[in-house]
Amino acid sequence: MAVHLIDFRRITVYEAGASLISVLAYPGDREEELRASAHASLCHNALRVLCAIEPDWALSPQPIKPIYALRTLRELKQDLRTLQRRLRDRMAAGRMAIGLLQAAVASPATGHQARRPRLSINQMARLVIDDTGEQIPKNVETRIWRASLPVIHIAAAVQRYLQLSGRDMPEETFLLNRGESV
């Protein structure tokens, strides 16, 4: 499995956020081209949003990679349509992981296991089935949970951050914010 490094000294906030989101959506070693395309489309959209939010920023010279500005409408639609579905799936898997982790957490005061029922992946799948577009919990396990395993730790962390911050859109949160505390 590849290791992805985000170096904030070399890239902008929106590029770092796009890296995180594109790795979440395309975690596989064989998905490098799709990941790069999604990354470029996310950066393109972030630049558009920044221009709308800060008109003065848009009028001053900015260091950007031309690939971000040169995305075609067709590329953007294709990349972002698939990306939305994959992020929805990763966030559902993240919620499942949080539930499984909470069931296994030890009580800090006593050091004993918390008194919560043991949960299965199938039971957790039933809790997120409405958010996934799937009809059968077993499909959630095979199509969403298993596909998310390479990045389940990131999905759970992102999902928890979104819960604590009261946000629900990872794209907007990680592309445009500079590390606001929760």
Secondary structure per residue as TSV (DSSP state, phi and psi in degrees):
chain	resnum	aa	ss	phi	psi
A	1	M	-	360.0	137.8
A	2	A	-	-74.1	149.6
A	3	V	-	-104.6	131.2
A	4	H	-	-109.7	127.4
A	5	L	-	-110.7	133.1
A	6	I	-	-112.9	111.0
A	7	D	-	-104.3	103.8
A	8	F	T	-68.3	-11.7
A	9	R	T	-81.0	-17.6
A	10	R	T	-111.1	-14.6
A	11	I	S	-132.2	162.0
A	12	T	-	-81.1	169.8
A	13	V	H	-59.9	-44.6
A	14	Y	H	-67.0	-32.1
A	15	E	H	-69.2	-38.4
A	16	A	H	-64.4	-45.7
A	17	G	H	-62.5	-40.5
A	18	A	H	-64.5	-35.9
A	19	S	H	-63.3	-47.5
A	20	L	H	-59.8	-48.2
A	21	I	H	-67.5	-41.1
A	22	S	H	-69.2	-33.0
A	23	V	H	-68.9	-38.9
A	24	L	H	-59.6	-45.0
A	25	A	H	-74.0	-36.0
A	26	Y	-	-128.6	74.3
A	27	P	-	-78.5	-17.4
A	28	G	S	-69.6	146.8
A	29	D	G	-62.0	-27.3
A	30	R	G	-90.8	7.1
A	31	E	G	-108.0	22.2
A	32	E	H	-58.2	-43.3
A	33	E	H	-65.8	-43.9
A	34	L	H	-64.4	-40.0
A	35	R	H	-62.9	-43.7
A	36	A	H	-65.8	-39.5
A	37	S	H	-66.5	-43.7
A	38	A	H	-64.2	-39.4
A	39	H	H	-59.2	-47.9
A	40	A	H	-63.2	-40.5
A	41	S	H	-67.8	-38.9
A	42	L	H	-63.7	-41.3
A	43	C	H	-65.5	-39.8
A	44	H	H	-57.1	-49.4
A	45	N	H	-64.4	-38.4
A	46	A	H	-62.3	-41.5
A	47	L	H	-62.8	-40.8
A	48	R	H	-62.4	-43.7
A	49	V	H	-65.6	-43.5
A	50	L	H	-59.6	-39.2
A	51	C	H	-63.6	-38.9
A	52	A	H	-71.9	-37.7
A	53	I	H	-74.7	-41.7
A	54	E	-	-124.6	83.2
A	55	P	H	-57.1	-34.7
A	56	D	H	-65.9	-37.5
A	57	W	H	-59.9	-41.5
A	58	A	H	-67.2	-21.9
A	59	L	H	-93.2	-11.2
A	60	S	S	-99.4	153.6
A	61	P	-	-59.2	135.6
A	62	Q	-	-132.3	138.5
A	63	P	-	-80.3	110.2
A	64	I	-	-132.9	157.9
A	65	K	-	-84.6	128.1
A	66	P	H	-54.8	-30.3
A	67	I	H	-57.8	-30.4
A	68	Y	H	-69.7	-37.5
A	69	A	H	-80.8	-21.2
A	70	L	T	-97.2	14.5
A	71	R	-	-69.0	134.8
A	72	T	-	-81.0	160.1
A	73	L	H	-60.3	-39.0
A	74	R	H	-62.1	-44.7
A	75	E	H	-62.7	-43.8
A	76	L	H	-60.8	-48.7
A	77	K	H	-61.3	-45.6
A	78	Q	H	-63.8	-48.6
A	79	D	H	-62.2	-47.0
A	80	L	H	-76.3	-28.0
A	81	R	H	-64.6	-49.9
A	82	T	H	-67.1	-39.5
A	83	L	H	-60.6	-43.2
A	84	Q	H	-59.5	-44.6
A	85	R	H	-64.7	-44.6
A	86	R	H	-66.5	-38.9
A	87	L	H	-66.3	-38.7
A	88	R	H	-58.6	-44.3
A	89	D	H	-65.0	-42.4
A	90	R	H	-66.2	-38.3
A	91	M	H	-69.0	-35.0
A	92	A	H	-65.1	-43.8
A	93	A	H	-64.0	-36.8
A	94	G	H	-63.1	-40.6
A	95	R	H	-65.1	-39.0
A	96	M	H	-62.1	-45.0
A	97	A	H	-62.6	-41.2
A	98	I	H	-60.9	-43.5
A	99	G	H	-61.4	-42.5
A	100	L	H	-67.1	-39.4
A	101	L	H	-66.9	-41.4
A	102	Q	H	-63.5	-35.3
A	103	A	H	-68.5	-24.8
A	104	A	H	-100.1	-3.0
A	105	V	-	-71.1	141.8
A	106	A	B	-88.0	147.9
A	107	S	-	-71.6	123.8
A	108	P	T	-64.7	-29.0
A	109	A	T	-74.1	-41.5
A	110	T	T	-105.2	-21.4
A	111	G	-	79.5	2.2
A	112	H	S	-93.8	162.0
A	113	Q	B	-60.0	140.4
A	114	A	-	-64.9	147.9
A	115	R	S	-87.5	78.2
A	116	R	-	-127.6	150.1
A	117	P	-	-67.0	148.8
A	118	R	-	-71.5	135.1
A	119	L	-	-115.0	146.2
A	120	S	-	-102.9	165.0
A	121	I	H	-61.9	-37.3
A	122	N	H	-63.1	-40.1
A	123	Q	H	-66.6	-42.1
A	124	M	H	-65.6	-35.7
A	125	A	H	-61.1	-36.6
A	126	R	H	-63.3	-31.3
A	127	L	H	-73.2	-26.6
A	128	V	H	-108.7	3.5
A	129	I	H	-58.7	-35.6
A	130	D	H	-65.7	-27.6
A	131	D	H	-85.3	-10.6
A	132	T	H	-99.7	-18.5
A	133	G	T	82.0	4.0
A	134	E	-	-94.6	160.4
A	135	Q	S	-106.6	-27.8
A	136	I	S	-117.9	129.0
A	137	P	H	-55.6	-35.7
A	138	K	H	-62.0	-34.4
A	139	N	H	-67.2	-35.5
A	140	V	I	-61.5	-43.5
A	141	E	I	-63.5	-46.3
A	142	T	I	-79.0	-39.7
A	143	R	I	-89.3	-28.3
A	144	I	I	-110.6	-54.9
A	145	W	I	-61.6	-53.1
A	146	R	H	-64.3	-38.4
A	147	A	H	-66.9	-22.7
A	148	S	H	-91.5	-9.6
A	149	L	G	-55.0	-38.7
A	150	P	G	-62.0	-23.8
A	151	V	G	-126.6	23.0
A	152	I	H	-62.5	-33.1
A	153	H	H	-64.8	-39.0
A	154	I	H	-71.9	-42.8
A	155	A	H	-60.1	-42.7
A	156	A	H	-66.1	-42.1
A	157	A	H	-65.3	-44.0
A	158	V	H	-63.8	-44.5
A	159	Q	H	-61.1	-43.1
A	160	R	H	-65.8	-41.8
A	161	Y	H	-60.4	-44.7
A	162	L	H	-62.9	-40.0
A	163	Q	H	-61.9	-47.2
A	164	L	H	-67.9	-32.4
A	165	S	H	-88.2	-8.3
A	166	G	T	77.3	18.2
A	167	R	-	-105.6	162.7
A	168	D	-	-135.7	5.8
A	169	M	-	-119.0	102.8
A	170	P	H	-62.4	-32.0
A	171	E	H	-62.0	-53.7
A	172	E	H	-64.2	-40.6
A	173	T	H	-64.2	-46.5
A	174	F	H	-92.1	-14.8
A	175	L	H	-86.4	-30.8
A	176	L	H	-117.5	-6.5
A	177	N	-	-103.9	143.7
A	178	R	S	-99.4	39.8
A	179	G	-	87.9	40.3
A	180	E	-	-61.8	143.8
A	181	S	-	-80.7	156.0
A	182	V	-	-84.4	360.0
